[in-house]
Amino acid sequence: MGSNGVCDMRGYLSFLILWIVSKKPASGAQIARELEKRKGCKPNPGTIYPALKELVGKKAIVAAPKGGKEKVYSITPLGRSQMESARTSFCKTFYDVFSR
């Protein structure tokens, strides 16, 4: 949680979404549950759905109708490439954070 009690997802939300849907396609609600499990707090739909829309617009993920208004999101080859690049960058940047 952020210092003000808000579930702060800025900075790595897109990476986390790409990682989650790289494991298996997921709905927005499933993605939110996985983020809650990892972060310890429930993310706001106003945080998740704009990020999903942006990732679809950038062709990193695709959305397929599941029924009603719900969609299932899947990673694209471009999204997988972007996720791998971000993971490499993250590891290079933070490789020594936990060393003493």
WONOR-V362459 format. One record per backbone hydrogen bond with DSSP energy under -0.5 kcal/mol. CO is the residue of the C=O (numbers start at 1). NH is the residue of the N-H. If there is no record, write none. Layout:
co:CO nh:NH
co:CO nh:NH
This chain:
co:2 nh:5
co:6 nh:2
co:6 nh:8
co:7 nh:9
co:9 nh:12
co:9 nh:13
co:12 nh:16
co:13 nh:17
co:14 nh:18
co:15 nh:19
co:16 nh:20
co:17 nh:21
co:18 nh:22
co:19 nh:23
co:20 nh:23
co:20 nh:24
co:21 nh:75
co:26 nh:73
co:27 nh:31
co:28 nh:32
co:29 nh:33
co:30 nh:34
co:31 nh:35
co:32 nh:36
co:33 nh:37
co:34 nh:38
co:35 nh:39
co:36 nh:40
co:44 nh:47
co:44 nh:48
co:45 nh:49
co:47 nh:51
co:48 nh:52
co:49 nh:53
co:50 nh:54
co:51 nh:55
co:52 nh:56
co:53 nh:57
co:54 nh:58
co:55 nh:60
co:55 nh:61
co:56 nh:59
co:60 nh:76
co:62 nh:74
co:64 nh:72
co:67 nh:70
co:70 nh:66
co:70 nh:67
co:71 nh:28
co:72 nh:64
co:73 nh:26
co:74 nh:62
co:76 nh:80
co:77 nh:81
co:78 nh:82
co:79 nh:83
co:80 nh:84
co:81 nh:85
co:82 nh:86
co:83 nh:87
co:84 nh:88
co:85 nh:89
co:86 nh:90
co:87 nh:91
co:88 nh:92
co:89 nh:93
co:90 nh:94
co:91 nh:95
co:94 nh:97
co:96 nh:99
